[in-house]
Amino acid sequence: MAEYHKRNRVLHCTDIVKTFSSGETEVKALQSVNLDVYQGELLMLVGPSGCGKTTFVSVITALLGFDSGRCIVLGYDLSTMSDQKKTAWRGREIGFVFQAFNLIPALSAAENTALPLTISGINKTTAISRAKEMLKAVGLESKKYVLPGNLSGGQQQRVAIARALVHRPKLVICDEPTSSLDHESGQMVMELLKKLTKEHGVTMIVVTHDNRIYRYADRIAHMEDGRIIKVEENR
Ligand SMILES: Nc1ncnc2c1ncn2[C@@H]1O[C@H](COP(=O)(O)OP(=O)(O)OP(=O)(O)O)[C@@H](O)[C@H]1O
């Protein structure tokens, strides 16, 4: 039995449709997406290029609107929220990890990690102290004063993970977190994401093409042509 809590639904999407139009052309990026995601699980979203993965994670984090369907995320019905509420909600409840770590070169690991807190108005001393705790959780306590350029790719991604989690979001979206890493660093990053999911009760949705990391998923949602065609339990 998986360790996540099937009763606590973090995401509930039904019949999500999203069409992009430019001039005469229309692209049905999401045709009718249905998906439930539960608290504390690591769900991987996989599928061929262009099948709609980025569009879907943009919709569920309220970065992109949708045409029809229902999308409840962490108890919020996204179709009824104002843009201002969406921005505040996203900053508070969601963390993002990207393929390109997007660290600021002139800031130390601790300062980079602290950014979401300082941006939200928390004073610098408190922010740095919480950032250091988070760096400890990702195994980088000794690198807290080091600049990103002096860290390996795997270490930079661990700083990016610390930054994504420092404000204690309930949902973390990881977009190809291992694809710019070598095999060993990729496995370490996935071990870490899995551990943080279980220890902090956070829910992770990992978009990936990297089948070497599928074994870290609790479930794998397969997407094709704007639909989720299959969700597998990973035993
Ligand atoms: N802003 C946009 N305007 C027009 N079409 C778009 C836009 N964004 C995405 N699309 C189209 O929507 C479809 C789904 O794209 P999406 O980026 O969600 O796929 P993906 O599965 O994330 O692909 P990849 O794995 O290559 O990142 C594609 O046909 C894409 O060309």
The ligand as a Tripos MOL2 file, in Angstrom:
@<TRIPOS>MOLECULE
LIG
   31    33     1     0     0
SMALL
NO_CHARGES

@<TRIPOS>ATOM
      1 N1          1.2630   29.6000  -25.8070 N.pl3     1 LIG1
      2 C1          0.9420   28.7030  -26.7340 C.ar      1 LIG1
      3 N2          0.3750   29.0870  -27.9130 N.ar      1 LIG1
      4 C2          0.0240   28.1720  -28.8500 C.ar      1 LIG1
      5 N3          0.1970   26.8510  -28.7030 N.ar      1 LIG1
      6 C3          0.7630   26.4060  -27.5770 C.ar      1 LIG1
      7 C4          1.1660   27.3030  -26.5380 C.ar      1 LIG1
      8 N4          1.6960   26.5670  -25.5330 N.ar      1 LIG1
      9 C5          1.6390   25.2740  -25.9220 C.ar      1 LIG1
     10 N5          1.0830   25.1730  -27.1350 N.ar      1 LIG1
     11 C6          0.8060   23.9240  -27.8800 C.3       1 LIG1
     12 O1          0.0350   23.0810  -27.0350 O.3       1 LIG1
     13 C7          0.4510   21.7230  -27.1480 C.3       1 LIG1
     14 C8          0.8780   21.2070  -25.7770 C.3       1 LIG1
     15 O2          2.0870   21.8620  -25.4210 O.3       1 LIG1
     16 P1          2.8510   21.6020  -24.0330 P.3       1 LIG1
     17 O3          3.9840   22.5610  -23.9770 O.co2     1 LIG1
     18 O4          1.8580   21.6290  -22.9320 O.co2     1 LIG1
     19 O5          3.3880   20.1020  -24.2410 O.3       1 LIG1
     20 P2          4.4610   19.2840  -23.3730 P.3       1 LIG1
     21 O6          3.8890   17.9180  -23.2150 O.co2     1 LIG1
     22 O7          4.8060   20.0250  -22.1530 O.co2     1 LIG1
     23 O8          5.7080   19.2390  -24.3500 O.3       1 LIG1
     24 P3          7.2990   19.1210  -23.9810 P.3       1 LIG1
     25 O9          7.4830   17.7760  -23.3570 O.co2     1 LIG1
     26 O10         7.9630   19.2350  -25.3240 O.co2     1 LIG1
     27 O11         7.6360   20.2600  -23.0690 O.co2     1 LIG1
     28 C9          1.5500   21.7030  -28.1960 C.3       1 LIG1
     29 O12         0.9730   21.3780  -29.4390 O.3       1 LIG1
     30 C10         2.0710   23.1210  -28.1970 C.3       1 LIG1
     31 O13         2.5920   23.4750  -29.4470 O.3       1 LIG1
@<TRIPOS>BOND
     1     1     2 1
     2     2     3 ar
     3     2     7 ar
     4     3     4 ar
     5     4     5 ar
     6     5     6 ar
     7     6     7 ar
     8     6    10 ar
     9     7     8 ar
    10     8     9 ar
    11     9    10 ar
    12    10    11 1
    13    11    12 1
    14    11    30 1
    15    12    13 1
    16    13    14 1
    17    13    28 1
    18    14    15 1
    19    15    16 1
    20    16    17 2
    21    16    18 1
    22    16    19 1
    23    19    20 1
    24    20    21 2
    25    20    22 1
    26    20    23 1
    27    23    24 1
    28    24    25 2
    29    24    26 1
    30    24    27 1
    31    28    29 1
    32    28    30 1
    33    30    31 1
@<TRIPOS>SUBSTRUCTURE
     1 LIG1         1 GROUP 0 **** ****
